[in-house]
Structure formats: structure tokens, C-alpha cells
Amino acid sequence: MRKIVLVAAIAGAALSLAACSKGTEDSAKETADNAMADASANADAMAETASTAAADAGAAVKDAAAAATDAATGATATPTATATTEAAK
């Protein structure tokens, strides 16, 4: 009789541990899935930022090249704003 009670207690303890382990396993899987989704979203955002930065850098290089060409050929830029003085009023 004692052996049956002991075996039953051990089996109950084993089932309790197995149930906790399953919950922990599910929680760990969910955490890993969330981390993967976050990493993917961050990679997408980083790629978008890098693409925008590259386009901006390309535009700046193009503008600098045009300015250098104008300076080398002696061209003058068209003023975009007109300065006013007290004498002109």
C-alpha cells in the first residue's frame, strides 16, 4: 500500500512539473516570436532610413557637382531673394 501511495505521489509531482514546463515552453515561444517580429520591423525601418539617407546624399552630391561646374565656368547663380535697404524705401 505504501508503494502505491508513493508511486501516485511521484506521478502527481511529475504531471505538475510537466504542466508547468508546457506553460513555460509556450511563453518562451511567444516571447521568441515577438522578438523576431520586432527585429523584422526594426530591420525594415532601418532599410527605409538608409534608403532615404542615400537618396538625400545623392541629391547633395548632385547639387555640389552642379555648383562646382558653375563655379568652374564662371556662371552666376540667380538670386532667390532680393535684399532691401533703408535707402530703397
Residue frames as a rotation matrix with the C-alpha (Angstrom) as fourth column:
MET 1
0.565 0.825 0.000 0.00
0.825 -0.565 0.000 0.00
0.000 0.000 -1.000 0.00
ARG 2
0.412 -0.486 -0.771 2.83
0.183 -0.785 0.592 2.37
-0.893 -0.385 -0.234 0.80
LYS 3
-0.640 -0.697 0.324 4.43
0.428 0.027 0.903 1.77
-0.638 0.717 0.281 -2.57
ILE 4
-0.114 0.686 0.719 1.19
0.974 -0.064 0.215 2.63
0.193 0.725 -0.661 -4.40
VAL 5
0.807 0.389 -0.443 0.83
0.511 -0.837 0.196 5.90
-0.295 -0.385 -0.875 -2.46
LEU 6
0.030 -0.896 -0.442 4.47
0.119 -0.436 0.892 6.74
-0.992 -0.079 0.094 -3.13
VAL 7
-0.667 -0.231 0.709 4.13
0.684 0.187 0.705 5.99
-0.295 0.955 0.033 -6.87
ALA 8
0.319 0.875 0.365 0.92
0.931 -0.362 0.054 8.04
0.180 0.322 -0.930 -7.03
ALA 9
0.696 -0.124 -0.707 2.65
0.278 -0.862 0.425 10.98
-0.662 -0.492 -0.565 -5.32
ILE 10
-0.412 -0.910 -0.048 5.60
0.206 -0.145 0.968 10.79
-0.888 0.389 0.247 -7.69
ALA 11
-0.455 0.327 0.829 3.29
0.891 0.158 0.426 10.58
0.008 0.932 -0.363 -10.71
GLY 12
0.659 0.740 -0.137 1.32
0.749 -0.662 0.027 13.59
-0.071 -0.120 -0.990 -9.46
ALA 13
0.359 -0.627 -0.691 4.50
0.086 -0.715 0.694 15.58
-0.929 -0.309 -0.202 -8.99
ALA 14
-0.644 -0.621 0.446 5.73
0.457 0.154 0.876 14.61
-0.613 0.768 0.185 -12.44
LEU 15
-0.030 0.726 0.687 2.46
0.983 -0.104 0.152 15.71
0.182 0.680 -0.711 -14.05
SER 16
0.773 0.276 -0.570 2.61
0.461 -0.863 0.206 19.02
-0.435 -0.422 -0.795 -12.16
LEU 17
-0.109 -0.909 -0.402 6.11
0.044 -0.409 0.912 19.65
-0.993 0.081 0.085 -13.41
ALA 18
-0.620 -0.074 0.781 5.12
0.739 0.281 0.613 18.70
-0.265 0.957 -0.119 -16.95
ALA 19
0.456 0.856 0.244 2.21
0.888 -0.456 -0.060 21.15
0.059 0.244 -0.968 -16.86
CYS 20
0.633 -0.300 -0.713 4.47
0.110 -0.877 0.467 23.97
-0.766 -0.375 -0.523 -15.66
SER 21
-0.445 -0.880 0.169 7.03
0.249 0.059 0.967 23.11
-0.860 0.472 0.193 -18.28
LYS 22
-0.233 0.447 0.863 4.42
0.972 0.132 0.195 23.30
-0.026 0.885 -0.466 -21.07
GLY 23
0.808 0.560 -0.185 3.28
0.570 -0.822 0.000 26.73
-0.152 -0.106 -0.983 -19.92
THR 24
0.304 -0.798 -0.520 6.86
-0.054 -0.559 0.827 27.94
-0.951 -0.224 -0.213 -19.73
GLU 25
-0.549 -0.494 0.674 7.58
0.583 0.351 0.732 26.49
-0.599 0.795 0.096 -23.17
ASP 26
0.233 0.729 0.644 4.57
0.967 -0.246 -0.071 28.28
0.107 0.639 -0.762 -24.67
SER 27
0.859 0.061 -0.508 5.56
0.239 -0.926 0.292 31.52
-0.453 -0.372 -0.810 -23.01
ALA 28
-0.106 -0.983 -0.150 9.12
0.056 -0.156 0.986 31.24
-0.993 0.096 0.072 -24.30
LYS 29
-0.424 0.017 0.905 7.87
0.867 0.295 0.401 30.51
-0.260 0.955 -0.140 -27.83
GLU 30
0.645 0.732 0.221 5.59
0.762 -0.639 -0.107 33.55
0.063 0.238 -0.969 -27.74
THR 31
0.632 -0.499 -0.593 8.44
0.004 -0.763 0.647 35.72
-0.775 -0.411 -0.480 -26.47
ALA 32
-0.449 -0.832 0.326 10.73
0.326 0.188 0.927 34.47
-0.832 0.522 0.186 -29.24
ASP 33
-0.079 0.509 0.857 8.03
0.997 0.032 0.073 35.11
0.009 0.860 -0.510 -31.87
ASN 34
0.879 0.420 -0.226 7.53
0.443 -0.895 0.060 38.64
-0.177 -0.153 -0.972 -30.58
ALA 35
0.227 -0.888 -0.399 11.27
-0.023 -0.415 0.910 39.28
-0.974 -0.197 -0.115 -30.57
MET 36
-0.521 -0.386 0.761 11.50
0.686 0.341 0.642 38.05
-0.508 0.857 0.087 -34.18
ALA 37
0.379 0.744 0.550 8.64
0.914 -0.393 -0.098 40.33
0.144 0.540 -0.830 -35.22
ASP 38
0.839 -0.129 -0.529 10.31
0.126 -0.899 0.419 43.30
-0.529 -0.418 -0.738 -33.50
ALA 39
-0.190 -0.981 0.025 13.64
0.157 -0.005 0.988 42.54
-0.969 0.192 0.155 -35.15
SER 40
-0.318 0.150 0.936 11.95
0.934 0.220 0.282 42.32
-0.163 0.964 -0.210 -38.55
ALA 41
0.753 0.646 0.126 10.15
0.656 -0.753 -0.058 45.63
0.058 0.126 -0.990 -38.04
ASN 42
0.581 -0.618 -0.529 13.38
-0.037 -0.670 0.741 47.29
-0.813 -0.411 -0.412 -36.92
ALA 43
-0.440 -0.744 0.503 15.24
0.485 0.274 0.830 45.93
-0.756 0.609 0.241 -39.96
ASP 44
0.095 0.565 0.819 12.52
0.989 -0.145 -0.015 47.29
0.111 0.812 -0.573 -42.26
ALA 45
0.930 0.254 -0.266 12.68
0.311 -0.929 0.201 50.71
-0.196 -0.270 -0.943 -40.60
MET 46
0.176 -0.951 -0.256 16.46
0.037 -0.253 0.967 50.72
-0.984 -0.179 -0.009 -40.81
ALA 47
-0.418 -0.290 0.861 16.34
0.810 0.310 0.498 49.85
-0.412 0.905 0.105 -44.51
GLU 48
0.534 0.699 0.476 13.86
0.822 -0.560 -0.102 52.66
0.195 0.446 -0.874 -45.17
THR 49
0.836 -0.279 -0.472 16.02
0.043 -0.825 0.564 55.16
-0.547 -0.492 -0.677 -43.27
ALA 50
-0.185 -0.966 0.179 19.15
0.264 0.127 0.956 54.04
-0.947 0.224 0.231 -45.11
SER 51
-0.145 0.221 0.964 17.36
0.985 0.119 0.121 54.36
-0.088 0.968 -0.235 -48.45
THR 52
0.859 0.503 0.095 16.20
0.504 -0.864 0.011 57.88
0.087 0.039 -0.995 -47.63
ALA 53
0.553 -0.732 -0.398 19.68
-0.052 -0.507 0.860 58.87
-0.832 -0.455 -0.318 -46.42
ALA 54
-0.356 -0.691 0.629 21.25
0.609 0.339 0.717 57.51
-0.709 0.638 0.300 -49.60
ALA 55
0.238 0.525 0.817 18.79
0.949 -0.303 -0.082 59.46
0.204 0.795 -0.571 -51.76
ASP 56
0.962 0.103 -0.252 19.48
0.187 -0.924 0.334 62.64
-0.198 -0.368 -0.908 -49.78
ALA 57
0.153 -0.983 -0.098 23.23
0.091 -0.085 0.992 62.11
-0.984 -0.161 0.076 -50.08
GLY 58
-0.278 -0.207 0.938 22.88
0.901 0.284 0.329 61.56
-0.334 0.936 0.108 -53.83
ALA 59
0.667 0.587 0.458 20.92
0.698 -0.708 -0.108 64.80
0.260 0.392 -0.882 -54.20
ALA 60
0.812 -0.424 -0.401 23.55
-0.029 -0.716 0.698 66.68
-0.583 -0.555 -0.594 -52.18
VAL 61
-0.200 -0.912 0.358 26.35
0.414 0.252 0.874 65.31
-0.888 0.323 0.328 -54.35
LYS 62
0.009 0.298 0.955 24.44
0.999 -0.048 0.006 66.29
0.048 0.953 -0.298 -57.49
ASP 63
0.930 0.367 0.028 23.92
0.361 -0.925 0.122 69.83
0.070 -0.103 -0.992 -56.15
ALA 64
0.484 -0.830 -0.280 27.57
-0.030 -0.335 0.942 70.11
-0.875 -0.447 -0.187 -55.16
ALA 65
-0.306 -0.577 0.757 28.67
0.742 0.354 0.570 68.93
-0.597 0.736 0.320 -58.60
ALA 66
0.401 0.528 0.749 26.41
0.870 -0.476 -0.130 71.49
0.288 0.703 -0.650 -60.26
ALA 67
0.961 -0.080 -0.265 27.76
0.059 -0.876 0.478 74.24
-0.271 -0.475 -0.837 -58.02
ALA 68
0.092 -0.994 0.065 31.33
0.190 0.081 0.978 73.20
-0.978 -0.077 0.196 -58.78
THR 69
-0.176 -0.082 0.981 30.59
0.967 0.170 0.188 73.19
-0.182 0.982 0.050 -62.51
ASP 70
0.773 0.530 0.349 29.04
0.576 -0.817 -0.036 76.64
0.266 0.229 -0.936 -62.28
ALA 71
0.765 -0.545 -0.343 31.99
-0.067 -0.597 0.799 77.96
-0.640 -0.589 -0.493 -60.30
ALA 72
-0.146 -0.876 0.460 34.46
0.483 0.343 0.806 76.48
-0.863 0.340 0.373 -62.78
THR 73
-0.192 0.137 0.972 32.70
0.974 -0.091 0.205 78.00
0.117 0.986 -0.116 -65.79
GLY 74
-0.965 -0.250 -0.079 32.15
0.261 -0.946 -0.192 81.37
-0.027 -0.206 0.978 -64.12
ALA 75
-0.263 0.944 0.198 28.37
0.374 -0.089 0.923 81.12
0.889 0.317 -0.330 -64.13
THR 76
-0.909 0.044 0.414 26.48
-0.372 -0.532 -0.761 83.12
0.187 -0.846 0.500 -61.54
ALA 77
-0.680 0.701 -0.213 23.53
0.733 0.646 -0.213 81.87
-0.012 -0.301 -0.953 -59.61
THR 78
-0.274 0.701 0.658 20.17
0.135 -0.650 0.748 83.59
0.952 0.294 0.084 -59.89
PRO 79
-0.954 -0.076 0.288 19.32
-0.262 -0.250 -0.932 85.26
0.143 -0.965 0.219 -56.57
THR 80
-0.478 0.814 -0.329 16.25
0.667 0.580 0.468 83.82
0.572 0.005 -0.820 -54.93
ALA 81
0.429 0.599 -0.676 15.60
0.882 -0.439 0.171 86.76
-0.194 -0.670 -0.717 -52.61
THR 82
0.131 -0.337 0.932 16.02
0.473 -0.805 -0.357 90.49
0.871 0.488 0.053 -53.07
ALA 83
-0.346 -0.335 -0.877 17.69
0.935 -0.204 -0.291 92.48
-0.082 -0.920 0.383 -50.35
THR 84
0.549 0.530 0.646 16.15
0.522 -0.822 0.230 95.78
0.653 0.210 -0.728 -49.39
THR 85
-0.585 -0.742 -0.328 17.94
0.765 -0.369 -0.528 98.67
0.271 -0.559 0.783 -47.79
GLU 86
-0.051 0.542 -0.839 16.72
0.701 -0.579 -0.416 101.71
-0.711 -0.610 -0.351 -45.92
ALA 87
-0.660 -0.269 -0.701 17.66
-0.207 -0.832 0.514 103.91
-0.722 0.485 0.494 -48.90
ALA 88
-0.953 0.294 0.068 15.46
0.173 0.349 0.921 101.95
0.247 0.890 -0.384 -51.27
LYS 89
-0.274 0.901 -0.337 12.32
0.946 0.190 -0.261 102.59
-0.171 -0.390 -0.905 -49.17
